[in-house]
Structure formats: structure tokens, C-alpha cells
Amino acid sequence: MKKAIKILGLFALVLFTVTSFLSCSNDDDPTDNDFFAGTYKGSISYNDGGSTNISTDAGSVFVTKIASGTKYNFAFSNSIPDLNGIQFEKQGDHTLVMVGSTGTSYIKIDNNVLKILYMKDGKTWTANCTR
């Protein structure tokens, strides 16, 4: 009887292990998740075209995905104004690129790097950050 219980217990353990491995998805793309949300650290800058010019190599950008699922907010350190509601699209594997990117406005996020060159209304934000 004890041997039968051990065999049954071992069978249940193997079944649980196999089920756990099979339930993991290989198709889970980080661009579909909140994978890019978090803090990126590195050089950041801001220029409003007038008297405000902020630049540091020890800054940070906190990235937040908002409810729409395709828009992100970027909260900068060092009193740099935030960028909010920037829309993204998936480009290739595990990369998000800003919708409407041009040579003068570009934001790219992958699993370790955030790069920003964003110009609007005479103001310029830049970031070259990692996490």
C-alpha cells in the first residue's frame, strides 16, 4: 500500500511539472505587456528654446504604459517637464517605436535601452538611458 501511494504521489508530481512547463507561453512578447514600464537611467536633457537648458549624465526617466495600451508617459528627473500620451507601435521583435517618428522626433524603447529625441513647439527633450 505504501509503495502504491509513493508511485501515485510521484505520478502526480510529474504531471504537475509537465503541466507547468506546457502552460508557459513562448509567444509572450514584451511589447504586449508592461515590460517597458520602469526607470531608465542615463543622460537626459531639455531645452525650451529660451532660458531653460537642463542637461545631466545622471538623470532618469520613469516610463508608464497608460490605459489605451499603445500610449506611454515619460516622467523625467531634474525638473524636466514630462512627455505624456506618446503613441507607439511594435517594430520587429521586442521593440517599440513612436508613431510618426521623423528625423527630429524619435523615441525607441527595447528591453534595456530608451532613446529619445523629441521636439515640439520649440522645445527639445533627449534621453540616452539604460536599465
C-alpha positions as semicolon CSV with decimal commas, in nm:
position;residue;x (nm);y (nm);z (nm)
1;M;0,000;0,000;0,000
2;K;0,282;0,244;0,088
3;K;0,453;0,167;-0,242
4;A;0,130;0,242;-0,434
5;I;0,093;0,579;-0,254
6;K;0,456;0,669;-0,337
7;I;0,405;0,581;-0,704
8;L;0,077;0,777;-0,716
9;G;0,246;1,078;-0,548
10;L;0,538;1,064;-0,789
11;F;0,297;1,044;-1,085
12;A;0,106;1,349;-0,954
13;L;0,434;1,543;-0,915
14;V;0,544;1,459;-1,270
15;L;0,201;1,553;-1,408
16;F;0,210;1,888;-1,224
17;T;0,563;1,963;-1,352
18;V;0,476;1,880;-1,713
19;T;0,158;2,090;-1,694
20;S;0,353;2,385;-1,552
21;F;0,607;2,379;-1,834
22;L;0,345;2,344;-2,105
23;S;0,138;2,633;-1,971
24;C;0,426;2,880;-2,021
25;S;0,384;3,079;-2,341
26;N;0,675;3,113;-2,581
27;D;0,475;3,370;-2,780
28;D;0,464;3,624;-2,496
29;D;0,607;3,941;-2,649
30;P;0,718;4,210;-2,401
31;T;0,571;4,481;-2,627
32;D;0,227;4,341;-2,537
33;N;0,297;4,374;-2,163
34;D;0,410;4,641;-1,921
35;F;0,764;4,515;-1,972
36;F;0,896;4,856;-2,079
37;A;0,746;5,036;-1,780
38;G;1,005;5,130;-1,521
39;T;1,304;5,353;-1,461
40;Y;1,578;5,409;-1,718
41;K;1,895;5,591;-1,607
42;G;2,149;5,785;-1,809
43;S;2,197;6,117;-1,984
44;I;1,890;6,338;-2,027
45;S;1,841;6,696;-2,139
46;Y;1,575;6,959;-2,201
47;N;1,581;7,294;-2,377
48;D;1,274;7,515;-2,405
49;G;1,429;7,737;-2,673
50;G;1,471;8,018;-2,423
51;S;1,628;8,045;-2,080
52;T;1,576;7,686;-1,963
53;N;1,853;7,444;-2,052
54;I;1,885;7,132;-1,833
55;S;2,137;6,857;-1,901
56;T;2,277;6,575;-1,684
57;D;2,451;6,243;-1,728
58;A;2,297;6,115;-1,402
59;G;1,927;6,156;-1,483
60;S;1,637;5,916;-1,505
61;V;1,317;5,866;-1,698
62;F;1,024;5,675;-1,547
63;V;0,817;5,510;-1,824
64;T;0,449;5,430;-1,765
65;K;0,211;5,250;-2,001
66;I;-0,134;5,409;-1,991
67;A;-0,477;5,251;-2,027
68;S;-0,502;5,264;-2,406
69;G;-0,224;5,005;-2,430
70;T;-0,040;5,190;-2,709
71;K;0,042;5,515;-2,527
72;Y;0,318;5,585;-2,278
73;N;0,410;5,863;-2,036
74;F;0,771;5,968;-1,969
75;A;0,847;6,133;-1,634
76;F;1,192;6,294;-1,633
77;S;1,406;6,372;-1,328
78;N;1,584;6,706;-1,270
79;S;1,269;6,920;-1,313
80;I;1,241;6,835;-1,684
81;P;0,877;6,852;-1,800
82;D;0,710;6,516;-1,866
83;L;0,609;6,381;-2,205
84;N;0,260;6,231;-2,183
85;G;0,038;6,030;-2,415
86;I;0,303;5,939;-2,673
87;Q;0,168;5,668;-2,903
88;F;0,381;5,367;-3,001
89;E;0,374;5,074;-3,238
90;K;0,560;4,745;-3,230
91;Q;0,856;4,729;-3,468
92;G;1,030;4,395;-3,504
93;D;1,075;4,172;-3,203
94;H;1,063;4,331;-2,858
95;T;1,091;4,695;-2,972
96;L;0,851;4,990;-2,956
97;V;0,890;5,295;-3,179
98;M;0,695;5,619;-3,156
99;V;0,413;5,654;-3,410
100;G;0,502;5,935;-3,652
101;S;0,877;5,918;-3,585
102;T;1,075;6,157;-3,802
103;G;1,435;6,267;-3,816
104;T;1,365;6,530;-3,549
105;S;1,126;6,336;-3,325
106;Y;1,213;5,983;-3,229
107;I;1,154;5,761;-2,926
108;K;1,263;5,398;-2,920
109;I;1,235;5,150;-2,632
110;D;1,366;4,798;-2,616
111;N;1,419;4,570;-2,319
112;N;1,728;4,758;-2,194
113;V;1,757;5,092;-2,376
114;L;1,549;5,411;-2,402
115;K;1,646;5,668;-2,667
116;I;1,457;5,996;-2,704
117;L;1,493;6,291;-2,938
118;Y;1,162;6,473;-2,918
119;M;1,094;6,825;-3,050
120;K;0,765;7,006;-3,011
121;D;0,674;7,376;-3,005
122;G;1,042;7,482;-2,998
123;K;1,118;7,255;-2,700
124;T;1,360;6,962;-2,714
125;W;1,381;6,653;-2,490
126;T;1,663;6,399;-2,520
127;A;1,749;6,079;-2,336
128;N;2,006;5,807;-2,381
129;C;1,930;5,571;-2,093
130;T;1,960;5,208;-1,990
131;R;1,829;4,992;-1,707
